Amino acid sequence: MGGAGVALHPGIQAIGQLASVSSGDVPGGVFANQIGYLPANTKQATVRCKDASDDRFEIRSVENDRVVFKGKLGGPTTDAASGDRVRIADFSKLRAAGMYRIEAAGFKSDPFSIGPHVYANALKVTMRGYYGQRCGMAVDLGGGYRRPTCHSAGEFYATSGKSGPLANHGGWHDAGDYGRYIVNSGISTGTLLWAWEFYAPLLHSFSLDIPESGGKTPDYLAEVRWNLEWMLQMQDTDGGVWHKQTSEHFSAFIMPQDDKLTSYVIGTGSEPYKSTCATGGFSAVMAIAARCYGPYDAVFAQRCLAAARQAWIWANKHPDVIFENPPGILTGEYGDKHCGDEVVWAAAELWRTTGEAEFEQAFLAKMPPRDVALTISAPEWADVISMAYWTYALAPRRGDSAVKDRIRIATAKAAELLVERSKESGYGNTLALSDYVWGSNGVAGNQSLLLLVADHFHHDKTMQNVALNNLHYMVGRNCHGVSWVTHLGVRPFEHPHHRPSVADGIAAPWPGLLSGGPNSHGGDVVADALPKQPPMRMWLDDERAYSLNEIAINWNAPLVFLLAAANS
């Protein structure tokens, strides 16, 4: 449910206690990106040790155990997020391709690579994670990760304003559950399509080995289209978009094809039944899709643009229709009481796509006055206003140059704050202590997205390196010494809150999925039972702990964006 709610999942109490992955019993260690580093970029690892007398480190070749680099550790500091006493090993000058291990203070790191294509497989694995989440068709990822068709039809819930069966299918299972949610699909799909627009030369020939491979549409766009097709089916004839399609409650921990609960299209319960946040975000995403798919399927692109226009009209006619779970519905709510940002995002994307003055005027009318500071922050499902601002500034058509400059300057300031945070972190990430919330790894990913947009506006190698610091953190350079992406790194986490990973009878989880990560606020029975520790330590590799260890499409999306940047 990706942080959308806190209802206890049925069947969760039946899962036995699992061993957690924690650094609590480990006196020290060397923590690095378990995948590796690009030759020309900053390379750092964190050494956790109590003894400050030994300040040297060396790097050995895994192939022949030869020392290839020697360096001096940075001064000892206490990392506030973990409580660890740490020192930094900087080996940025080591550029030769190879497989290495760091040794310092009597500890050894996990092996890692240096090379120009070190993240190619990671990009493929994380993007294919979406194929594994497909709803309404059989899936075969290889390696035994397969299942037959699931959720190929739905039904209108009483709160939708309609009744009867609905022969819709498609979309991605949102998270560890089998629901589909327009609001979260909005930012997820929008982020993935933005990755296409930023890094199309790389992604155009990117092979995913999916059923559509070999067709006219590039694999990357073919995968995203699977979700777009479902989203289009959630639009009513009046242009409004229903909020979500789920069962009344979460299923037990079973495979998706065994979930026989009715998949309902759920609305607000009273006229106009659709929600403004869902409709506004839908409009923005369809406007982006119209740009991306035009060269490959003009008919589909026009269909997306027409849907975006219809949704725009509806959202402006109904600007304040808020969604709350109706009685009897216990699945994720994705409730958002402020839908203006989605509508502004739609205006910006429609203008970027069409150049029509109506949309630009609607966007400019919502810009804060010049004497009010423009706030830029990492986007999230409930706050997409920065996406709206960036869209306007990124548009190749002229627009208001003063407004564009204002957006670029505000973005640079926000990025500079993240750079300073990364310098202060003992593990190099950009998270503030208050950012260790439900889905903190997604927060880190979106902060990297902000840094990469800032780099696009004002080319700065520092922004690229700090964006990659969050990748290093997610795949090994953290106080737990784990990779938070299934099947990536030497020691990836093993027990995501993800129904197929629990129910398929295979020990290892489904590949390419990002854990929500440390959460100092709790939110489930396992997390709430943890003793209070510094925020980075508030995580367990336990499939029951959905507030710590669930996966979600909106957390994978900025990771894919970041990996696309790293491969470009």
PAZA-445907 format. One line per field, with one value per residue (C-alpha): residue number from 0; residue in one letter; y negated, x, z negated. Coordinates in Angstrom, 1 decimal, decimal comma, padded with zeros to 4 digits. Example, Ala and Ser with C-alpha at 12.3 -4.5 7.8 and 13.67 -1.06 7.14 Angstrom:
BEGIN
n 0/1
res a/s
yy 004,5/001,1
xx 012,3/013,7
zz -007,8/-007,1
***
This chain:
BEGIN
n 0/1/2/3/4/5/6/7/8/9/10/11/12/13/14/15/16/17/18/19/20/21/22/23/24/25/26/27/28/29/30/31/32/33/34/35/36/37/38/39/40/41/42/43/44/45/46/47/48/49/50/51/52/53/54/55/56/57/58/59/60/61/62/63/64/65/66/67/68/69/70/71/72/73/74/75/76/77/78/79/80/81/82/83/84/85/86/87/88/89/90/91/92/93/94/95/96/97/98/99/100/101/102/103/104/105/106/107/108/109/110/111/112/113/114/115/116/117/118/119/120/121/122/123/124/125/126/127/128/129/130/131/132/133/134/135/136/137/138/139/140/141/142/143/144/145/146/147/148/149/150/151/152/153/154/155/156/157/158/159/160/161/162/163/164/165/166/167/168/169/170/171/172/173/174/175/176/177/178/179/180/181/182/183/184/185/186/187/188/189/190/191/192/193/194/195/196/197/198/199/200/201/202/203/204/205/206/207/208/209/210/211/212/213/214/215/216/217/218/219/220/221/222/223/224/225/226/227/228/229/230/231/232/233/234/235/236/237/238/239/240/241/242/243/244/245/246/247/248/249/250/251/252/253/254/255/256/257/258/259/260/261/262/263/264/265/266/267/268/269/270/271/272/273/274/275/276/277/278/279/280/281/282/283/284/285/286/287/288/289/290/291/292/293/294/295/296/297/298/299/300/301/302/303/304/305/306/307/308/309/310/311/312/313/314/315/316/317/318/319/320/321/322/323/324/325/326/327/328/329/330/331/332/333/334/335/336/337/338/339/340/341/342/343/344/345/346/347/348/349/350/351/352/353/354/355/356/357/358/359/360/361/362/363/364/365/366/367/368/369/370/371/372/373/374/375/376/377/378/379/380/381/382/383/384/385/386/387/388/389/390/391/392/393/394/395/396/397/398/399/400/401/402/403/404/405/406/407/408/409/410/411/412/413/414/415/416/417/418/419/420/421/422/423/424/425/426/427/428/429/430/431/432/433/434/435/436/437/438/439/440/441/442/443/444/445/446/447/448/449/450/451/452/453/454/455/456/457/458/459/460/461/462/463/464/465/466/467/468/469/470/471/472/473/474/475/476/477/478/479/480/481/482/483/484/485/486/487/488/489/490/491/492/493/494/495/496/497/498/499/500/501/502/503/504/505/506/507/508/509/510/511/512/513/514/515/516/517/518/519/520/521/522/523/524/525/526/527/528/529/530/531/532/533/534/535/536/537/538/539/540/541/542/543/544/545/546/547/548/549/550/551/552/553/554/555/556/557/558/559/560/561/562/563/564/565/566/567
res m/g/g/a/g/v/a/l/h/p/g/i/q/a/i/g/q/l/a/s/v/s/s/g/d/v/p/g/g/v/f/a/n/q/i/g/y/l/p/a/n/t/k/q/a/t/v/r/c/k/d/a/s/d/d/r/f/e/i/r/s/v/e/n/d/r/v/v/f/k/g/k/l/g/g/p/t/t/d/a/a/s/g/d/r/v/r/i/a/d/f/s/k/l/r/a/a/g/m/y/r/i/e/a/a/g/f/k/s/d/p/f/s/i/g/p/h/v/y/a/n/a/l/k/v/t/m/r/g/y/y/g/q/r/c/g/m/a/v/d/l/g/g/g/y/r/r/p/t/c/h/s/a/g/e/f/y/a/t/s/g/k/s/g/p/l/a/n/h/g/g/w/h/d/a/g/d/y/g/r/y/i/v/n/s/g/i/s/t/g/t/l/l/w/a/w/e/f/y/a/p/l/l/h/s/f/s/l/d/i/p/e/s/g/g/k/t/p/d/y/l/a/e/v/r/w/n/l/e/w/m/l/q/m/q/d/t/d/g/g/v/w/h/k/q/t/s/e/h/f/s/a/f/i/m/p/q/d/d/k/l/t/s/y/v/i/g/t/g/s/e/p/y/k/s/t/c/a/t/g/g/f/s/a/v/m/a/i/a/a/r/c/y/g/p/y/d/a/v/f/a/q/r/c/l/a/a/a/r/q/a/w/i/w/a/n/k/h/p/d/v/i/f/e/n/p/p/g/i/l/t/g/e/y/g/d/k/h/c/g/d/e/v/v/w/a/a/a/e/l/w/r/t/t/g/e/a/e/f/e/q/a/f/l/a/k/m/p/p/r/d/v/a/l/t/i/s/a/p/e/w/a/d/v/i/s/m/a/y/w/t/y/a/l/a/p/r/r/g/d/s/a/v/k/d/r/i/r/i/a/t/a/k/a/a/e/l/l/v/e/r/s/k/e/s/g/y/g/n/t/l/a/l/s/d/y/v/w/g/s/n/g/v/a/g/n/q/s/l/l/l/l/v/a/d/h/f/h/h/d/k/t/m/q/n/v/a/l/n/n/l/h/y/m/v/g/r/n/c/h/g/v/s/w/v/t/h/l/g/v/r/p/f/e/h/p/h/h/r/p/s/v/a/d/g/i/a/a/p/w/p/g/l/l/s/g/g/p/n/s/h/g/g/d/v/v/a/d/a/l/p/k/q/p/p/m/r/m/w/l/d/d/e/r/a/y/s/l/n/e/i/a/i/n/w/n/a/p/l/v/f/l/l/a/a/a/n/s
yy 000,0/-002,2/-004,3/-005,0/-003,7/-001,8/000,9/004,3/006,7/009,9/012,9/011,0/012,5/015,9/015,2/016,5/014,3/013,7/012,9/009,2/007,7/005,2/003,7/003,6/006,6/005,7/003,7/002,1/002,6/001,0/000,0/-000,7/-000,5/003,3/002,9/000,5/-002,9/-004,8/-005,5/-009,3/-009,9/-010,4/-007,1/-006,9/-004,3/-004,6/-002,9/-002,3/-001,8/-002,8/-002,8/-006,1/-005,3/-003,5/-006,1/-004,2/-002,2/-000,2/001,3/004,8/006,4/009,3/011,2/011,3/009,7/007,1/003,6/001,1/-001,9/-003,4/-006,3/-008,1/-008,0/-011,2/-012,4/-010,5/-012,0/-010,8/-010,3/-011,7/-009,4/-006,2/-007,1/-005,5/-006,8/-006,8/-007,8/-008,3/-006,4/-008,5/-006,6/-008,8/-008,7/-004,9/-004,7/-001,4/001,1/004,1/005,9/004,6/004,8/002,1/002,9/000,5/000,7/004,5/004,8/005,7/004,3/006,4/006,7/004,1/003,1/000,0/-000,3/-002,4/000,0/001,0/000,0/001,4/004,6/002,6/000,5/003,5/005,4/002,5/001,6/005,3/005,1/003,3/006,2/008,5/006,2/006,4/007,0/008,8/011,0/014,0/013,0/014,8/013,1/016,2/018,0/019,4/016,0/016,7/016,7/017,0/014,2/012,4/009,7/009,6/008,0/005,7/004,4/000,9/000,3/-001,4/-004,6/-004,9/-006,1/-003,1/000,6/003,9/005,7/004,0/005,9/003,9/005,1/003,9/001,6/002,5/003,9/000,8/002,2/005,4/005,6/006,1/002,7/000,1/-003,6/-006,4/-009,0/-006,8/-005,7/-009,3/-010,3/-006,8/-006,9/-010,6/-010,0/-007,1/-009,1/-012,0/-009,5/-008,7/-012,4/-013,0/-009,9/-008,7/-008,0/-005,4/-004,0/-003,8/-000,7/000,6/004,3/005,5/009,0/008,4/009,8/006,6/006,7/006,5/004,2/000,7/-000,8/-000,7/001,8/-001,0/-002,8/000,5/001,4/-002,0/-001,7/001,3/-001,0/-003,9/-001,5/-000,8/-004,4/-005,3/-002,7/-004,5/-007,7/-008,2/-009,5/-012,9/-013,2/-012,5/-009,7/-007,3/-007,2/-003,5/000,1/002,5/005,1/004,1/005,2/006,5/010,1/012,8/013,5/015,5/015,3/012,7/015,4/016,9/013,6/014,1/010,9/008,7/005,8/002,8/-000,6/-002,9/-006,4/-009,2/-008,0/-011,1/-013,2/-013,7/-010,4/-011,0/-012,9/-016,0/-014,7/-011,6/-013,5/-016,3/-013,9/-011,7/-014,7/-015,6/-012,0/-011,7/-015,0/-013,6/-010,4/-012,3/-013,6/-010,4/-008,0/-010,2/-008,9/-005,2/-005,2/-008,4/-007,1/-006,2/-009,5/-011,3/-009,2/-010,2/-013,9/-013,7/-012,1/-014,7/-017,5/-015,9/-015,4/-019,0/-020,3/-018,1/-019,0/-022,8/-022,2/-020,2/-021,7/-020,4/-016,9/-015,1/-011,3/-009,4/-005,7/-005,0/-002,7/000,9/000,1/000,8/000,7/-002,2/-005,6/-007,8/-010,6/-014,1/-017,2/-019,6/-018,8/-022,2/-021,0/-018,2/-020,6/-023,0/-020,1/-019,2/-022,8/-022,8/-019,5/-020,4/-023,6/-021,8/-019,4/-021,7/-025,3/-026,5/-029,8/-028,6/-026,1/-028,5/-031,2/-028,7/-027,8/-031,3/-032,3/-029,9/-031,0/-032,6/-036,4/-037,6/-038,9/-035,4/-032,9/-030,0/-026,7/-023,7/-020,3/-016,7/-015,5/-012,8/-011,4/-014,0/-016,9/-017,3/-021,1/-020,9/-018,7/-021,5/-024,1/-022,0/-021,2/-024,8/-025,5/-022,5/-023,3/-024,1/-026,7/-030,2/-031,0/-033,6/-033,8/-035,5/-032,7/-030,1/-031,8/-031,9/-028,2/-027,4/-029,5/-028,0/-024,5/-025,3/-026,5/-023,4/-021,2/-023,1/-022,3/-018,6/-018,8/-020,2/-017,4/-014,8/-016,3/-016,1/-012,5/-009,8/-007,6/-010,2/-010,4/-013,6/-012,7/-015,0/-013,3/-014,1/-012,4/-008,9/-008,3/-005,6/-005,2/-007,0/-005,3/-006,8/-010,2/-009,7/-008,7/-011,8/-014,0/-012,6/-013,4/-017,0/-017,1/-015,7/-018,4/-021,0/-019,6/-019,8/-023,5/-024,4/-021,6/-020,8/-017,5/-017,9/-017,5/-014,3/-012,9/-013,7/-012,2/-009,0/-009,1/-008,2/-005,2/-004,2/-004,4/-002,3/000,5/001,0/-002,2/-002,3/-001,3/002,0/003,0/004,2/003,5/002,3/003,6/007,3/009,3/006,5/006,3/008,9/008,9/007,7/007,7/010,9/010,4/007,6/007,0/008,3/011,0/012,9/013,0/014,6/016,9/018,3/020,9/019,5/018,4/015,3/012,5/011,2/009,2/005,5/004,1/001,3/001,6/-001,4/-001,6/-003,1/-004,7/-006,4/-006,8/-003,2/-002,3/001,5/004,0/005,0/001,5/000,2/002,9/001,8/000,0/-003,6/-004,2/-006,8/-007,0/-005,1/-002,1/-001,9/000,9/004,7/007,2/008,6/009,2/008,3/004,8/003,0/-000,5/000,5/003,1/002,8/002,1/-000,4/-001,6/-005,2/-004,3/-002,3/-005,1/-007,6/-004,8/-003,9/-007,6/-007,7/-004,6/-005,9/-009,0/-006,8/-004,9/-007,9
xx 000,0/003,0/002,3/-001,3/-002,8/-002,1/-004,8/-003,5/-003,2/-005,3/-003,1/-000,2/-000,4/000,0/003,5/006,2/008,9/011,7/015,3/016,0/019,0/020,5/023,9/023,1/025,3/028,1/030,9/032,1/032,5/033,2/030,0/030,1/027,8/027,6/027,1/029,9/031,0/031,5/035,2/035,0/032,6/033,1/033,7/033,3/032,7/031,9/034,0/032,3/034,9/035,4/039,2/040,3/044,1/044,3/043,5/044,7/042,7/043,6/041,8/042,7/041,8/039,5/041,1/044,7/044,5/047,0/046,8/045,8/045,1/046,0/044,5/043,9/040,5/038,7/038,4/036,1/032,5/029,3/026,5/023,3/021,0/022,6/024,4/027,5/031,1/032,3/035,2/035,0/037,2/037,5/039,0/037,7/041,2/040,9/039,4/040,7/037,9/037,9/036,4/037,7/037,4/038,2/040,1/040,2/040,3/040,5/037,3/036,6/033,9/031,7/033,2/032,2/033,0/034,4/033,4/031,5/028,6/028,4/024,7/023,4/022,0/020,5/018,5/017,2/016,3/014,5/012,5/011,6/010,3/007,2/006,7/006,5/003,8/001,6/-002,1/-004,3/-001,8/000,5/004,0/007,3/010,5/012,6/014,3/011,0/009,3/006,2/002,4/-000,7/-003,2/-004,7/-007,4/-008,7/-012,1/-013,6/-016,9/-018,3/-018,6/-021,8/-019,7/-018,7/-022,0/-022,4/-023,1/-022,3/-019,3/-016,4/-014,1/-011,0/-007,5/-003,9/-002,0/000,6/-000,1/000,6/002,8/002,8/-001,0/-003,0/-004,8/-004,3/-004,5/-004,7/-003,0/000,1/000,1/000,2/003,5/004,9/004,1/004,9/008,4/009,0/007,9/010,1/013,0/012,2/012,3/015,6/017,4/015,7/019,0/019,8/016,3/015,3/017,4/017,0/015,9/013,6/012,7/009,0/006,2/006,2/009,9/010,7/007,7/007,7/007,4/010,6/010,5/010,7/007,6/005,8/006,1/004,8/001,9/000,7/-000,2/-001,4/-004,0/-005,4/-005,5/-007,4/-010,0/-010,5/-011,8/-015,5/-017,3/-017,6/-013,8/-013,5/-011,3/-012,2/-009,7/-008,8/-009,6/-009,2/-011,0/-012,9/-009,9/-006,4/-006,2/-004,3/-000,7/-001,6/-000,5/-002,4/-004,1/-005,5/-007,0/-010,8/-011,9/-013,8/-011,8/-014,0/-013,8/-014,3/-015,5/-016,3/-019,8/-021,7/-021,8/-019,6/-018,1/-014,6/-011,9/-010,0/-006,6/-006,9/-008,3/-005,7/-002,8/-004,2/-004,5/-000,8/000,4/-001,7/-000,3/003,2/002,3/001,0/004,5/006,3/004,3/003,7/006,7/005,6/001,8/000,2/-003,3/-002,5/-000,8/-003,9/-006,0/-003,9/-004,1/-007,9/-008,1/-005,9/-008,0/-011,2/-009,8/-008,5/-012,0/-013,5/-010,9/-011,5/-015,2/-014,8/-011,7/-012,2/-013,6/-011,6/-011,5/-011,8/-012,3/-016,0/-017,4/-016,5/-013,3/-010,1/-007,5/-005,0/-006,6/-004,1/-006,1/-005,0/-006,9/-005,1/-005,6/-004,5/-000,9/-002,2/-004,3/-001,4/000,8/-001,8/-001,8/002,0/002,1/-000,7/001,0/004,3/002,6/000,3/001,6/-001,9/-002,2/-005,1/-002,9/000,0/-002,3/-003,8/-000,3/001,0/-002,1/-001,1/002,5/003,2/003,7/007,2/007,6/006,9/009,7/009,2/009,5/011,0/011,1/011,4/008,1/005,9/002,5/000,7/002,8/003,6/003,9/007,6/006,8/004,6/007,2/009,9/007,6/007,2/010,9/011,8/009,4/011,4/008,8/009,6/007,2/007,9/011,7/011,5/009,3/011,6/014,6/012,8/012,1/015,7/017,1/014,8/015,7/019,4/018,9/017,0/019,7/022,4/020,7/020,7/024,4/025,2/023,1/025,1/028,4/027,0/025,8/028,2/026,7/026,5/022,8/020,7/018,0/017,3/016,5/012,8/012,9/013,1/009,4/007,3/009,0/012,2/014,1/011,6/012,3/016,0/015,2/013,1/015,7/018,1/015,5/015,6/019,4/019,3/016,8/019,0/022,0/019,9/019,3/022,8/025,3/027,2/029,1/028,5/024,8/025,3/027,7/025,3/022,4/024,5/025,3/021,6/022,1/025,2/023,1/020,3/022,5/024,9/026,4/024,1/024,3/022,6/025,0/022,3/021,1/017,5/016,8/015,9/018,5/021,0/024,2/026,0/023,5/020,1/017,2/015,2/011,7/009,8/006,1/005,1/002,5/004,1/007,4/005,8/003,4/005,4/007,4/010,7/013,1/014,4/011,9/010,8/013,6/014,0/011,9/013,0/012,2/010,5/013,4/014,0/010,9/011,3/007,5/006,4/003,0/002,6/002,8/006,4/007,7/005,9/007,6/011,1/013,1/013,6/016,9/018,4/016,2/018,3/018,3/014,5/014,2/013,8/013,9/010,6/007,7/005,1/006,6/004,8/005,7/009,4/009,7/006,9/007,6/005,7/005,7/006,2/009,5/010,8/010,1/012,7/015,2/014,7/015,1/018,4/019,7/018,9/020,9/023,8/023,8/023,6
zz 000,0/000,3/-002,8/-001,7/-005,0/-008,1/-008,1/-009,3/-006,3/-006,7/-007,2/-008,6/-012,1/-010,6/-009,3/-011,6/-013,2/-010,8/-011,4/-011,0/-009,3/-011,7/-012,4/-016,1/-017,0/-014,6/-016,3/-013,0/-009,4/-006,0/-004,1/-000,4/002,7/003,2/006,9/007,6/008,8/012,1/012,9/013,1/010,2/006,5/004,7/000,9/-001,7/-005,4/-008,1/-011,4/-014,1/-017,8/-017,5/-015,9/-016,1/-012,7/-010,0/-006,9/-004,4/-001,4/001,5/002,9/006,1/005,6/008,5/007,1/003,6/004,8/003,1/005,8/003,7/000,3/-001,4/-004,7/-006,4/-007,2/-010,8/-013,1/-013,4/-014,9/-012,3/-013,8/-011,7/-012,9/-016,1/-014,6/-015,1/-011,5/-009,2/-005,4/-003,0/000,3/003,2/006,0/007,7/008,3/011,8/013,2/014,0/011,8/008,7/005,4/001,6/-001,0/-004,2/-007,1/-010,9/-010,7/-008,7/-005,0/-002,8/-000,5/003,0/005,5/009,1/010,8/014,4/017,0/017,2/013,6/013,2/016,5/014,9/012,0/014,3/016,1/012,9/011,3/014,5/015,0/011,4/012,9/015,3/012,2/010,8/013,9/013,3/015,8/017,6/017,0/016,0/016,3/015,1/015,4/012,5/011,3/010,8/012,8/012,4/014,5/015,3/012,4/011,8/015,4/014,5/012,0/010,8/009,9/006,2/005,0/004,2/007,9/009,1/011,4/010,9/012,6/013,9/015,7/018,1/017,4/016,7/016,8/014,5/011,9/008,4/006,4/003,7/001,5/002,0/005,2/005,3/008,1/007,2/009,7/007,4/006,9/010,5/011,4/009,8/010,6/014,3/014,6/013,1/015,4/018,5/017,4/017,2/020,9/021,8/020,0/021,0/024,3/026,1/023,5/023,0/026,6/027,2/023,7/023,7/021,0/022,3/021,9/024,1/026,2/027,0/030,7/031,5/032,9/029,4/027,3/024,4/021,8/023,2/023,7/020,0/019,0/021,4/019,5/016,6/018,8/020,4/017,0/016,0/019,2/018,3/015,0/016,7/016,8/019,9/018,3/018,0/014,3/013,0/010,2/007,4/007,1/007,9/005,0/003,1/-000,1/-002,2/-001,6/-000,6/-002,6/-001,7/001,4/005,1/007,2/009,3/006,1/004,9/005,6/003,8/006,2/007,6/007,3/008,9/005,9/005,9/003,4/002,6/003,9/007,0/008,9/007,6/009,1/007,2/008,2/007,1/009,2/012,2/012,1/011,8/014,6/016,8/016,3/017,0/020,1/021,4/020,9/022,6/025,6/026,1/025,5/027,6/030,7/032,7/032,1/032,0/033,0/032,4/028,8/028,3/029,5/027,3/024,3/025,2/025,6/022,2/020,7/022,1/020,8/017,3/017,3/018,0/015,3/012,7/013,2/013,0/009,8/008,1/004,5/004,6/001,9/001,6/-001,7/-002,1/-002,2/-004,9/-004,3/-002,4/-004,3/-001,5/-001,0/-000,8/000,8/-000,7/000,2/-001,0/001,4/005,1/006,4/007,1/009,3/011,4/011,7/012,9/015,5/016,7/017,1/018,9/021,2/022,1/022,6/024,9/026,9/026,5/026,0/024,1/021,9/020,1/019,7/018,3/015,9/014,7/014,4/012,4/009,7/009,4/006,0/006,2/006,9/003,4/002,0/002,0/004,4/002,6/004,4/002,7/003,7/005,1/003,5/004,3/002,2/003,4/007,1/007,3/008,0/011,0/012,2/011,8/013,5/016,4/017,2/016,9/019,0/021,8/025,0/026,1/024,9/022,1/019,4/019,1/015,7/014,3/015,7/014,1/010,8/010,9/011,9/009,1/006,5/007,7/007,4/003,8/002,9/004,4/002,5/-000,7/000,2/001,1/-002,4/-004,0/-002,1/-003,4/-007,0/-006,7/-007,8/-005,1/-002,4/-001,9/-001,6/-004,1/-007,0/-010,3/-009,7/-006,3/-007,9/-007,4/-005,7/-002,4/-003,3/-000,5/001,9/000,3/001,0/004,6/005,2/003,6/006,2/008,9/007,6/007,8/011,4/012,5/010,9/012,8/016,0/015,4/014,2/015,2/012,0/011,4/007,7/008,2/010,1/007,5/004,6/006,5/006,8/003,1/002,4/004,8/002,8/-000,4/001,0/002,2/-000,7/-002,2/-005,2/-008,8/-008,2/-005,4/-003,2/000,3/000,2/003,7/004,1/006,1/006,3/004,4/002,2/-000,6/000,6/-001,8/-001,7/-003,3/-001,6/-002,5/000,9/001,3/004,3/002,5/-000,5/001,3/004,3/002,4/003,5/000,7/002,4/003,1/006,5/008,2/008,6/005,7/003,4/-000,3/-001,9/-004,3/-007,8/-009,4/-012,8/-013,2/-013,0/-011,8/-012,2/-015,0/-014,2/-013,8/-016,9/-019,0/-018,1/-020,8/-019,9/-018,2/-015,8/-012,7/-010,2/-012,5/-012,6/-010,1/-010,0/-007,2/-008,2/-005,8/-008,5/-008,8/-006,0/-007,4/-007,1/-004,4/-001,9/001,8/003,9/007,5/006,5/004,7/007,6/010,0/008,8/008,4/012,1/012,9/010,9/012,6/016,0/015,2/013,9/017,2/019,4
***
